């Protein structure tokens, strides 16, 4: 079992609530995604310009960002907003790629990582090393987090 990368305790209920509300990824899978995307770093910024714990690009945040904590501001740097927004966005991605063959969760994670167009063009999870590694890492961390969350 991995010893580093435990879920921040204050975020456990946020992952649980987002999973219960959107019902696609489990709380452990959402937490694993946050671990893989940013190591739970809410101030993370990628080379591509994705920001926050769940690594939203500005145009994606503009369309799918939610005010998860009810403070009147939808902020991708606020985990209380970013976590439910990721689950909400993944529900949308499921609608875009859900008719393709393969595991639904893998398709959605691939769309989150590589974009829904790449997944549709490939007719499933694209043969991109980064995307396949991303899915494998999330699956591995989700197994680790299943007993924690």
N, C-alpha and C positions, 0 to 999 in steps of 0.2 A: 504494500500500500504506500502511496505517495505521502510524504510527511509535510512537504511545503504546499502552499497554495490553498490553505483552508478557506472556506467561504467566510467573509466578514460577518460576524454574528448579527449585526444590525441589518444586514441585507437579506438574511434568510427569509423573513416574512415577505419581503418585497418580491423575491423570486417565487415564493409559494403563491402569493396573490396573483402575480402576472400569469403564472401557469394555470391557475384555476380560472382566471377570467378569459384567457384566450384559448386554452385547452389543446394546444398543438404540441409544444415542447413541454416536457416535465420541468419541475423546479430544478432538478439536478442538471438537466440538459441546458437550461438557461444559465445556471451558475457556471457550468462548464464552458459555455460560450463566452461569458464575461471573462473567465480565466484565460481562455485562448486569445480572445480579442485584445485584452489590455492588462492581464494579470490583476484585475479588479482596480485598475488605476483610472479614476474618473477624470483625470487631467491629461490622459494620453492623447497624442496627436500623431497620426500616421504620415508617412511620406506623401500619401495620396490626398491628405487633407481631411481624413476621417477623424472625428473627435469623440472623446468621452470613453467611458467604460465599455459601451457596446459598439463604438467605432462607427458613428453615423457620418455619412457624407452630407454636406449642407443641403443639397437638393432633396435627399431622401428625408432628412429631418424636417424640412419645410413641409413635406407632404404627410409624414407619418408621426412626427413628434407630438407627444402628449404631455399634458400637465399632470403627471402622476401623483404629485403630492398636494395638489389643489392650492398652490400658492399664487396662482394667476400667471405663472411663467412656465413655458415649456422649454427646458434647458437641457441640451444633450450632455452637458458636463455634470448634471445632477443625476446620480444613480436612481433616485426615486422617480425620475421622469424617464430616464433612458431604458431602464429594465422593462417597464410595461410597454414602452414604445417599440422595443425590439420584438416583444411577443406579438404586438399588434401588427407590425410590419411583416412578421413571419406568417401571420394568418393571411395577409394579402398575398405574399409570395406563394403560399399553398394554393391559392386560387389560380395563380398564373402557371404553376408547374405541376399541379396535382393530378393532371390527366396523363402524365408521362409514366412509363413503366419504371418500377423500382421502389425502393423504400421511401415513403413520404418524407420522413424526417431528413434523410440524406439529401433528397431533392431540394428541400427548403434550405438546409444549411449550405448547399452548393450555390443556390440562388443568392443567399445572403452574402456569400464570399465572392462569387464570380459574376453575379448578376443574373437575373432571370432570362435575359436574352441568350446568354451563353449556355444555360441549361436547356432552353428550348431548342437552340441550334444543334446541340449535341444529342438531343433526344433523351436526355437523362443527365446524370452527373458527368460533367465534361472531364476529359482525360488531361486535366491540369494537375501537375504535382502539388502545387500549393493548395488547391481545392481538396484534393483527396487527402492530403495530410491534415488539413483543417478539420475535415469530417472525422478522421481517425482520432485526432487529439480530443475533440469534443466528446466522442464516444468513450474514450479512455477516462477523461476527467469526470464524465457523468457517472461512470461506474464507481469511481472513488467517492463522489459526492452523494451517491444514492443513500448511504447510511447516515450522512451528516444532515441531510435536508428532509 
